[in-house]
Amino acid sequence: MKDWTSRLVRRAGGRGAERGDVPGWVLVTLMTAGLVVALWAVAGPALTSTFSDAISSVSGP
């Protein structure tokens, strides 16, 4: 049991954080946020009007 834990610790420690390199999860997060903003800018008005039409049809004239 001790053997696999020591290997795991060595493997995790051997790949130390590289200074100055942006981690992959940061790039994925920023790219996802950028896509959401871009889609929102393009589809925002259409979604707003669709939502307003749906609410007005449910609530009546």
C-alpha positions as a printed NumPy array, in Angstrom:
array([[  0.   ,   0.   ,   0.   ],
       [  2.837,   2.357,   0.75 ],
       [  4.347,   1.752,  -2.678],
       [  1.447,   3.206,  -4.694],
       [  1.12 ,   6.264,  -2.441],
       [  4.8  ,   7.094,  -2.757],
       [  4.561,   6.759,  -6.535],
       [  1.525,   9.022,  -6.565],
       [  3.273,  11.669,  -4.484],
       [  6.363,  11.511,  -6.676],
       [  4.289,  11.743,  -9.843],
       [  2.335,  14.749,  -8.564],
       [  5.459,  16.469,  -7.283],
       [  7.48 ,  15.715, -10.385],
       [  5.209,  17.769, -12.576],
       [  5.574,  20.959, -10.578],
       [  3.733,  24.068, -11.63 ],
       [  5.438,  25.787, -14.488],
       [  5.73 ,  29.459, -13.681],
       [  4.391,  31.787, -16.347],
       [  2.3  ,  29.105, -18.014],
       [ -1.468,  29.585, -17.919],
       [ -3.169,  26.397, -16.755],
       [ -5.55 ,  24.751, -19.184],
       [ -8.595,  25.228, -16.996],
       [ -8.065,  28.998, -16.987],
       [ -8.037,  29.076, -20.78 ],
       [-11.138,  26.878, -20.993],
       [-12.959,  29.124, -18.507],
       [-12.049,  32.306, -20.377],
       [-12.961,  30.839, -23.75 ],
       [-16.309,  29.612, -22.422],
       [-17.069,  33.031, -20.952],
       [-16.149,  34.632, -24.278],
       [-18.477,  32.307, -26.164],
       [-21.337,  33.03 , -23.763],
       [-20.859,  36.785, -24.159],
       [-20.688,  36.499, -27.957],
       [-23.818,  34.34 , -28.156],
       [-25.638,  36.61 , -25.739],
       [-24.768,  39.658, -27.864],
       [-26.074,  37.978, -31.015],
       [-29.12 ,  36.159, -29.64 ],
       [-30.033,  38.451, -26.724],
       [-32.639,  40.604, -28.472],
       [-34.3  ,  37.585, -30.113],
       [-34.456,  35.719, -26.801],
       [-35.848,  38.771, -25.027],
       [-38.63 ,  39.227, -27.569],
       [-39.43 ,  35.492, -27.523],
       [-39.639,  35.526, -23.737],
       [-41.821,  38.644, -23.74 ],
       [-44.176,  37.111, -26.336],
       [-44.438,  33.904, -24.32 ],
       [-45.214,  35.747, -21.083],
       [-47.794,  37.989, -22.73 ],
       [-49.534,  34.987, -24.334],
       [-49.767,  33.221, -20.968],
       [-50.88 ,  36.235, -18.963],
       [-53.498,  37.269, -21.491],
       [-54.175,  40.509, -23.364]])
